[in-house]
């Protein structure tokens, strides 16, 4: 028997009480298990999750955090680092009931479900009366599958992901799936996810940290001593972030004698992957400056000291760096794909170009480089737009949705209840059978996860390590050859 929908969601939402900050007070009595694929200043997804955690903790909401191990973190779950992105891990098979048997959450929040979220969603099906589940779809795994796998495996991997996601998200316990942009919503509907579960949720930005006032004229004059236009791009150094496209575009820009400097902010713990990206920009010589990974005030200075933000990734479901750049007062030039296509207002806060039209991308950069007054106008528009998107507002929407979901759960009957046969031997037998049945379900779930590890995860790890080991050898050989040439 499926749960019925409560007759009046609006009345449930209206019944909440709110504190002086607009936070639903009744949420403070609920236990929330928050599971993420990554935590810390790794990428836009993890920064978004961290902001939500801090918001809930500030309101004293009982919270349990679950995530794979990563650098500078307390180990939560064991996992294997991805060869092309060591900052991220694929979690080993784990038992949710053993992970949370003391905490017993009322609500489970899945930040960008993948190896952790998928295991939890699968095991939620083993529970007689599972907690409410909410998910924030922030990573387009199918787009990454298309990049990672060779043809025709890429098509199969994308199809398989769609089927798995559609099946997992359709469970009755899943109340809400937040999506950041219309293309993501369309994708989820294509997967078979009921549209009534989908709720739009953007991301916030720290408009105090990321501000035009962080501009550093002295540093800027060191980067561009001849007053060249300074372009900046921020992101993990990996091919799927569009760096090959950007390198080619800027070589064309250089051939047009446009005076520019490019700041590339970011890094990758896999030296071979970072070396591959750096090699793509080598022909541009001193026009390109790699700053490495930056955060906080240093990142804010990098944004504000530039003139134009360039964004080339087509795999972003949102693109938090775009919003951060706009808060710093930068016009944005982006390929019209994914989340950035819905953030940038074409012709106002920047320009959007067709994803595969490199000439259009180059021409927009050249045009802005020659029009300082237009850059100033767009800078003002970008900052104004960003000021309307704060983390307090975003996290408040999430908290209110959590409170509404829990209120609806209280209005609904339990899906199944254990047999109540009194204090008899029959009650003991019923409890034993229920425990055996549940254990069988969990065992089946663990076997499924283990199977996917064998047929999918391990081949990806082996393939990735072989590819990047070859790249590292080629890079080492190239470096050695260069040194020999210089010595000669």
C-alpha positions in Angstrom: 0.0 0.0 0.0 1.4 3.4 -1.0 1.1 6.4 1.2 -1.6 8.8 0.3 -0.9 12.5 -0.3 -2.0 14.7 2.5 -5.1 16.7 1.5 -3.7 20.1 2.3 0.0 20.7 1.9 -0.5 24.5 2.2 -2.2 24.1 5.6 0.6 21.9 6.8 3.2 24.5 5.8 1.2 27.2 7.4 1.2 25.4 10.7 4.9 25.7 11.2 6.3 28.1 13.7 9.3 30.2 12.8 12.1 31.8 14.9 13.3 35.3 14.4 15.5 34.2 11.5 12.7 32.6 9.6 13.8 29.1 10.4 11.0 26.5 11.1 11.3 25.9 14.9 9.7 22.4 14.8 12.7 21.2 12.7 14.9 21.4 15.8 13.1 18.4 17.3 13.8 16.2 14.3 16.9 14.0 13.6 18.5 14.5 10.2 21.1 12.2 8.6 22.9 14.1 5.9 24.9 12.0 3.5 27.3 13.6 0.9 29.7 12.3 -1.7 32.3 14.9 -0.6 32.7 17.6 2.1 35.0 20.5 2.4 36.2 23.1 -0.1 36.5 20.6 -3.0 34.0 21.9 -5.5 30.7 23.8 -5.8 28.7 20.8 -4.7 30.6 20.3 -1.5 30.6 24.0 -0.7 26.8 24.0 -1.1 26.5 21.1 1.2 28.8 22.6 3.8 26.7 25.8 3.9 23.6 23.8 4.5 25.4 21.9 7.3 26.5 25.1 9.0 23.0 26.5 8.7 21.4 23.5 10.4 24.1 23.3 13.1 23.6 27.0 13.8 19.9 26.2 14.6 20.9 23.2 16.8 19.2 20.7 14.6 20.3 17.1 15.6 22.5 16.2 12.7 24.6 13.1 11.7 27.0 13.5 8.8 28.0 10.7 6.5 30.6 11.0 3.7 33.6 9.1 2.3 37.0 9.9 3.6 38.8 12.8 2.1 41.9 15.0 2.9 41.6 17.0 6.1 38.5 15.1 7.2 37.5 12.8 9.9 37.0 9.4 8.3 33.3 8.5 8.0 33.1 5.8 5.3 35.8 3.9 3.6 36.2 4.6 -0.1 38.5 4.4 -3.1 39.7 7.7 -4.7 38.8 8.3 -8.3 42.0 8.2 -10.4 41.1 11.3 -12.4 39.8 13.2 -9.4 41.5 12.0 -6.2 39.5 14.6 -4.1 36.4 12.4 -4.7 35.9 8.8 -3.5 33.6 5.9 -4.4 32.3 4.6 -1.1 32.8 0.9 -0.2 29.7 -1.1 0.5 28.2 -0.2 3.9 25.2 -1.1 6.0 22.9 1.9 6.7 21.2 0.2 9.6 24.5 -0.3 11.4 25.6 3.2 10.6 22.6 4.9 12.1 21.1 2.3 14.5 21.6 4.6 17.6 20.8 7.9 15.8 17.5 6.7 14.1 17.0 9.7 11.7 13.6 11.1 11.0 14.8 12.5 7.7 17.7 11.5 5.3 19.1 14.3 3.1 21.2 13.1 0.2 23.6 15.7 -1.3 24.2 14.9 -4.9 23.6 11.1 -4.6 26.2 8.8 -6.2 28.1 6.0 -4.5 26.9 7.0 -1.0 23.4 8.2 -1.9 22.6 5.2 -4.2 23.5 2.7 -1.5 21.3 4.6 1.0 18.4 4.7 -1.4 18.8 1.0 -2.1 18.8 0.1 1.6 15.9 2.4 2.4 13.8 -0.1 0.5 14.8 -2.7 3.1 13.1 -0.8 5.9 9.6 -1.4 7.1 9.0 2.3 7.9 11.8 4.2 6.4 12.6 7.9 7.2 11.6 10.7 4.8 14.2 11.1 2.1 15.2 14.3 0.3 17.8 14.5 -2.4 19.7 17.4 -4.0 20.6 16.4 -7.6 23.7 18.5 -8.2 26.0 16.3 -10.4 25.1 15.1 -13.9 26.7 11.6 -13.7 25.5 10.7 -17.2 27.5 13.5 -18.7 30.6 12.3 -16.9 29.9 8.7 -18.1 29.8 10.0 -21.6 33.3 11.5 -21.1 34.9 8.6 -19.2 33.7 5.6 -21.2 34.7 5.0 -24.8 32.0 4.4 -27.4 29.7 2.4 -27.4 30.1 1.9 -23.6 29.3 5.5 -23.0 25.8 5.1 -24.4 25.2 2.0 -22.3 26.5 3.7 -19.2 24.2 6.7 -19.7 21.2 4.4 -20.3 22.0 2.3 -17.2 22.4 5.4 -15.0 19.0 6.7 -16.1 17.3 3.4 -15.3 19.0 3.2 -11.9 18.2 6.8 -10.9 14.6 6.5 -12.1 14.1 3.3 -10.1 15.7 4.6 -6.9 14.0 8.0 -6.9 10.6 6.5 -7.5 10.4 4.9 -4.0 7.6 6.2 -1.9 10.0 7.4 0.9 11.6 9.9 -1.5 9.6 13.1 -0.9 11.6 15.8 -2.7 14.4 16.0 -5.3 15.9 19.5 -5.6 17.1 20.3 -9.1 19.3 23.4 -10.0 18.3 24.1 -13.6 15.7 23.2 -16.2 18.0 20.8 -18.2 18.4 18.8 -15.0 14.6 18.7 -14.4 14.1 17.5 -18.0 16.7 14.8 -17.5 15.1 13.5 -14.3 11.6 13.4 -15.9 13.2 11.5 -18.8 14.5 9.0 -16.2 11.0 8.5 -15.0 11.0 10.6 -11.8 7.5 11.9 -11.0 7.4 15.6 -11.7 5.5 16.3 -8.4 8.7 15.3 -6.5 10.9 17.9 -8.3 11.5 21.3 -6.7 13.8 24.0 -8.1 16.6 25.1 -5.9 19.5 27.4 -6.9 22.6 28.1 -4.9 23.6 31.0 -2.8 26.7 33.1 -2.8 28.6 34.9 -0.1 28.1 38.5 -1.3 30.3 39.9 1.5 33.3 37.7 0.7 32.9 37.9 -3.1 32.7 41.6 -3.7 34.3 44.1 -6.2 36.0 45.7 -3.2 38.4 42.7 -3.1 40.1 44.0 -6.2 43.9 44.3 -5.7 45.4 46.9 -8.1 49.0 46.2 -7.1 48.6 42.4 -7.8 46.7 43.2 -10.9 49.5 45.4 -12.3 52.0 42.5 -11.6 49.8 40.1 -13.6 49.1 42.6 -16.5 51.9 45.1 -16.5 50.8 46.5 -19.9 47.2 46.9 -18.8 46.1 43.7 -20.7 42.5 42.5 -20.1 42.6 39.8 -17.4 40.4 36.8 -17.9 39.8 34.3 -15.1 38.5 30.8 -14.9 38.0 28.8 -11.7 37.5 25.1 -11.4 39.1 21.7 -10.9 41.8 21.1 -13.5 40.3 18.3 -15.5 39.4 18.0 -19.2 35.7 17.6 -18.6 35.7 21.2 -17.2 36.2 22.5 -20.8 39.9 23.4 -20.6 40.8 22.0 -24.0 38.0 24.2 -25.5 39.3 27.2 -23.7 42.9 26.6 -24.7 42.0 26.4 -28.3 39.8 29.5 -28.1 42.5 31.6 -26.5 45.1 30.5 -29.1 42.7 32.0 -31.7 42.3 35.1 -29.6 46.1 35.5 -29.4 46.3 35.2 -33.2 44.0 38.2 -33.4 46.5 40.2 -31.3 44.1 40.8 -28.5 46.2 41.7 -25.4 45.1 39.5 -22.6 46.2 37.5 -19.5 44.5 34.4 -18.2 44.3 33.4 -14.5 43.5 29.7 -14.0 42.5 29.1 -10.5 42.3 25.4 -9.4 44.2 22.2 -9.2 44.0 18.5 -9.2 45.7 16.0 -6.8 46.3 13.8 -9.8 49.5 15.3 -11.2 49.1 13.7 -14.6 45.6 15.2 -15.1 46.8 18.6 -14.1 49.9 18.3 -16.3 47.6 17.4 -19.2 45.6 20.7 -18.7 48.8 22.7 -18.3 50.2 21.3 -21.5 47.1 22.5 -23.4 48.0 26.1 -22.5 51.7 25.8 -23.0 51.7 27.5 -26.5 50.3 30.6 -24.8 53.4 31.0 -22.7 53.4 33.9 -20.3 49.8 34.9 -21.2 48.6 32.2 -18.8 49.2 32.1 -15.0 48.2 29.1 -12.9 47.5 30.1 -9.3 46.8 26.7 -7.9 43.9 26.0 -5.5 42.6 29.2 -3.8 39.8 29.7 -1.3 38.5 32.5 1.0 40.0 35.9 0.6 42.6 34.8 -1.9 39.9 33.4 -4.2 37.8 36.6 -3.8 40.9 38.6 -4.8 41.4 36.5 -7.9 37.8 37.1 -9.0 37.7 40.8 -8.3 41.1 41.6 -9.8 40.1 40.2 -13.2 37.9 41.8 -15.9 36.0 38.9 -17.4 35.1 35.4 -16.2 35.2 32.7 -18.8 33.4 29.5 -18.3 33.8 26.6 -20.7 32.3 23.5 -18.9 29.2 21.9 -20.4 28.7 19.4 -17.5 27.7 21.9 -14.8 24.2 21.4 -13.3 24.5 24.8 -11.8 27.9 26.5 -11.8 28.5 28.1 -8.5 31.8 29.7 -9.7 29.7 31.7 -12.2 27.6 33.2 -9.4 30.7 33.9 -7.3 32.3 35.7 -10.2 29.2 37.8 -10.7 29.1 38.7 -7.0 32.7 40.0 -7.5 31.4 42.2 -10.3 32.6 40.3 -13.3 30.7 39.9 -16.6 30.6 36.2 -17.6 31.2 34.6 -21.0 29.9 31.0 -20.9 28.8 28.3 -23.2 25.0 28.0 -23.2 24.8 24.6 -21.5 23.6 23.4 -18.1 23.2 25.6 -15.2 25.2 28.6 -16.4 22.8 29.1 -19.2 20.1 29.9 -16.6 22.3 32.1 -14.5 23.9 34.5 -17.0 21.5 37.0 -18.6 22.7 37.2 -22.1 23.6 40.8 -23.1 23.1 42.1 -19.5 25.4 40.3 -17.0 27.5 38.6 -19.7 27.2 36.6 -22.9 26.1 33.0 -23.7 27.4 31.4 -26.8 26.3 28.1 -28.5 28.2 25.2 -26.8 30.2 24.2 -29.9 30.6 27.6 -31.5 34.2 28.5 -30.7 34.3 31.5 -33.0 31.3 33.1 -31.2 33.1 32.5 -27.9 36.3 34.1 -29.1 34.5 37.0 -30.7 32.6 37.8 -27.4 35.9 37.9 -25.5 37.4 40.2 -28.1 34.4 42.5 -28.1 34.4 42.9 -24.3 38.2 43.4 -24.3 37.7 46.4 -26.6 34.7 47.9 -24.8 35.6 49.0 -21.2 32.4 50.9 -20.7 30.3 47.9 -21.6 32.4 45.8 -19.2 31.6 48.3 -16.4 27.8 48.2 -17.3 27.8 44.5 -17.2 29.8 44.4 -14.0 27.1 46.4 -12.2 24.4 44.2 -13.6 26.2 41.0 -12.6 26.7 42.3 -9.0 23.1 43.4 -8.7 21.9 40.0 -9.9 24.1 38.1 -7.5 22.9 40.2 -4.5 19.5 38.5 -4.7 21.0 35.0 -4.2 22.2 34.5 -0.6 22.9 31.3 1.3 20.5 32.3 4.0 17.7 32.4 1.5 18.6 29.1 -0.1 19.1 27.2 3.1 15.9 28.6 4.5 14.0 27.1 1.5 15.6 23.7 2.2 14.7 23.8 5.9 11.1 24.8 5.2 10.8 21.9 2.7 12.2 19.5 5.3 9.7 20.7 7.9 6.8 20.3 5.4 7.9 16.8 4.4 8.0 15.7 8.1 4.7 17.3 8.8 3.2 15.4 5.9 4.7 12.2 7.2 3.0 12.7 10.5 -0.3 13.0 8.8 0.1 9.7 6.9 -0.4 6.2 8.2 2.6 3.9 8.5 3.1 1.9 5.4 3.4 -1.4 7.3 3.3 -2.1 11.1 4.8 -5.0 12.9 2.3 -7.6 14.1 1.0 -6.8 17.6 0.1 -10.2 19.1 0.6 -9.2 22.8 3.2 -10.6 25.1 3.1 -14.1 23.7 5.3 -16.6 22.0 3.6 -15.7 18.7 4.8 -12.1 19.1 8.3 -13.3 19.6 8.1 -15.5 16.5 6.7 -12.6 14.5 9.5 -10.4 15.5 12.1 -13.1 14.6 10.5 -13.6 11.2 10.5 -9.8 10.6 14.2 -9.6 11.6 15.1 -12.5 9.3 13.1 -11.0 6.4 14.8 -7.5 6.9 18.2 -9.2 7.1 17.5 -11.0 3.8 16.6 -7.7 2.2 19.8 -6.0 3.4 21.9 -9.0 2.3 20.4 -8.7 -1.2 21.1 -5.0 -1.2 24.7 -5.6 -0.2 25.1 -8.2 -2.9 23.8 -5.7 -5.5 26.3 -3.1 -4.4 29.1 -5.5 -4.4 28.2 -6.7 -7.9 28.2 -3.1 -9.2 31.6 -2.6 -7.6 33.0 -5.7 -9.5 31.4 -4.9 -12.9 31.6 -1.1 -12.9 33.7 0.6 -10.3 36.8 -1.6 -10.4 37.1 -1.5 -14.2 36.8 2.3 -14.1 39.5 2.5 -11.4 41.8 0.1 -13.3 41.2 1.9 -16.7 41.7 5.3 -15.1 44.9 4.4 -13.4 46.4 2.8 -16.5 45.5 5.9 -18.6 46.9 8.4 -16.2 50.0 6.3 -15.6 50.7 6.5 -19.3 50.1 10.2 -19.3 52.5 10.6 -16.4 55.2 8.7 -18.3 54.6 10.8 -21.4 54.8 14.0 -19.4 58.0 12.8 -17.7 59.5 11.9 -21.1 58.5 15.3 -22.5 60.0 17.1 -19.5 63.2 15.2 -19.7 63.5 15.9 -23.4 62.9 19.7 -22.8 65.6 19.7 -20.1 68.1 18.0 -22.5 67.3 20.5 -25.2 67.8 23.5 -22.9 71.1 22.0 -21.6 72.4 21.5 -25.2 
